[in-house]
Amino acid sequence: MRIPFLQPRRRDYALEPLRIADSRAVSLLHREDFVRPWTDGEFAALLEQDTVFGYAARETGQGAKPPVGFVLARLAAGEGEILTVAVARSHRRQGLGWQLMDAVLRELHAQRAEALFLEVDETNVAAIALYRRLGFREVGKRPNYYRSPEHGPTGALVMRRDLR
């Protein structure tokens, strides 16, 4: 029986810049959803680049626990690109993906970027819906870009959001 006056606790998150020290934790998180997950070494190598930045999300009040979500992006020649984004399954549907993407958009606005691009698996309905709500539109498709055990080869939608 559900008691009507008790509301489920909404989780709060703190976003902070992604650091090389987070590489191991985000590689483990990345493994939850990607057929070919990136290693901690790959994350560290990306974060060493001047053009790459990102944000880690930690649940508030949880001390120094690993991130429960993250986004990694690049800014070069006035254009941003989402390299990857992941949210732990146990923390989805809390608005965390929106918060992570918003942090990137704010950074790119501050840097006066022209546009932000990303690629998303055409079968990832939830992510596509989020990106559309954030103002992205489909500008291309890469057939057979991803491979998954349940869907086989699937295409990548290339999406863009103008920032100016």
N, C-alpha and C positions, 0 to 999 in steps of 0.2 A: 504494500500500500504506500502510495506517495502522500506525504504530508504537504499540503499546499503552501504553508508559510515558510518552509525550508527551501532555500534556493541552493543549487549546486555552487560551490565556491569557484568563482572565476579566478583563474590563475593570472598572476602578474609577472612580467618579465622585464629584465634589465638588458638593454643592448649595449654592447661595448665593442670597440674595434677588435677585429680578429687578429690574433698574434701568432707568430710562428710557434710559440709554445702550445697553441691550441691544435696543432696539426694532427696529432695522434687522436684526440677526441673527435675532431670533425671527420677524420677518415673512418672511424668506427660508425659514426652517425650516417655518413654517406653510404656505407655498406648496406644499410637497411633497405634502400630503395633502388640502387643502381646495379645493373647486371655486371658492369665493369667498374667497380668502385675505385676511386683514386686512393693511392697510398698516402701515408703520412709524409713520406719524402716528396711526393708530387705536390701536396698542399704546401709544404715548407718552401719548396722551390718557387712556387707561384707567389707566395707571400713575401719572398725576398725581392721580387720585382717592384720597382718604383711605381709602375702603372697599375698595380693590383692592390685592391683593398677589400675589406669585408667587415661583417659584423657577426658577433656571436651573441646568442640569446641564452640567458640563464634565468631560471625561475628565481624570483626574489625570495629571500629568506632561506635559500638552500646552500648558503656558504660558497665554498669553492668547488662545488660539483661541476661536472663537465657541461658544456653547452647542450641545450635541448633543441637548438636550431641554429642555422647559420646561413649566410649568403656570401658569395665570393664574386667580385666584379672587377672589371678592368676599365680604365679610361685612357684612351689614346686618340690623338688627333681630333679632339672634340666629340668623340662618340664613346658611349659607354656600352658595355656588354656584360650581361649576367653570365658568369662562367658556370656556376652551379649554386643551387639552393636546396636545403633539406631541413625538414622538421621531424623530430622524433614522432613516431606513430602515436605514442601516449600523450602528445601535446598538440595534436591537430585539432582543428575546428575551434581554436581559441583566439584566432586573429593574429597568430604569430607570423605566418607567411606574409600577411599584409604589412605588419610592423617592420619586418626585415626588408621587404621591397621598398617601403616608404623611406627607410634610412638611406638606402642607396639612391633613391630619387632625390632626396634632400642634399646629399653630398654632390651629386651630379649638377643639381641646380646651382649650388654654391660655387662649383667649378666652371659654371657657364657652359656645360656640355650641350650639344645640339640635339642628340637623340640617344635612346637606350634600346639595345637589341637583346634578344634572347632566342634560344631554341628550346622547344618543348616537345616531348613525345605526343603524337597526335591522339594517343589513347589515354592521356592523363587529363581527364575531363575536369577534375577539381582545379588543377593548376591553370588550365586554359581559361576557366571561368574567372579565377582570381586575376589573371593578367588582363583579361578583357575589362573587368571592373576597374582596373588601374589605368585604363586608357590605351592599352596595347592593341594593335591591329595586325592581322596576318599580312605579311608582305612576300612570303615565299614558302616553298616546301622542299624538303630534301627526302626523296623516296628511299626507303630501306636504310635509314640512318641508324636506327636503334634495333637491337635484338633483345627479345625477352622470351623466357621459357613459356609463358602463357599466351603470348600474342605472335611469336615468331618475329619476322622483320616488320618494323613499323616506320612510318615517316616522321620526320621532325618538321614541325611548323616553325618558320622563322617569323618572329613578331617584333614590332617596332613601336616605340612611343616617342613622339616628338616632344622635346623639352622646351622649345622656344616658340 
